Amino acid sequence: MTPPDALSLGGREARRERLGVVAAETIGPYTLLRLARGAIEPGTPGQFFMLEAPGRVLPRPMSLCQAPSDELAFLLDPIGPGTRALCELRAGHAIDVLGPLGNGFDLDVERPLLVAGGIGIAPMPYLAQALGGPPAILGFRSDRHAEAARLVPGATVVVEPRLVTELLPDDPHDVLACGPEPMLEAVRTLVPRSQLAWEAPMACGYGACYGCVVERDGHYVRLCIDGPVLRDAA
């Protein structure tokens, strides 16, 4: 399945371009892959990009982690063949990138609180910058994984067996969260006014393959089109 070089989805423009690798930085077990931006816009925090790993048939959906003026940076967790291939890239390599895609976070919130677990921290640095540095709670499985917390200065960090939900305040906040499904389900139960970034396997990223259909509140949605950020209806 070959995506177009440019497409419009609900008034949002996405581009496909071959981008050069600027650097690959190791942060704990993760890799921060920095690409030259080219003509691709960074979009809204929470949107994602399809990165085509060398030698892999299908691209991988990745949230934008940082967006300096001339780069797009992605935080990767090498948990499978595709992400491992991306983490092995070095300066001088180039990959095909399509984006930005999907729906990001609504930034028009009064009292934002960022909550993330594990690699769910990926969109939080870009989101924190867009919101002017709101409070954040980040959870990790180990101290080594928690090294990534430096990407969100000032964040409160918890390491298992503690849970991020233990630190959620009693007074209402506009929670913007990303992380594993059990964490997101716990957040949506505790905080009705939450925005949750969900994950699902994707083959195309723009609604053609129906590979990312999930059930939410009795309705089936394509996370690449209707998400990945969904407003909680609990």
Disulfide bonds with the S-S distance in Angstrom:
none
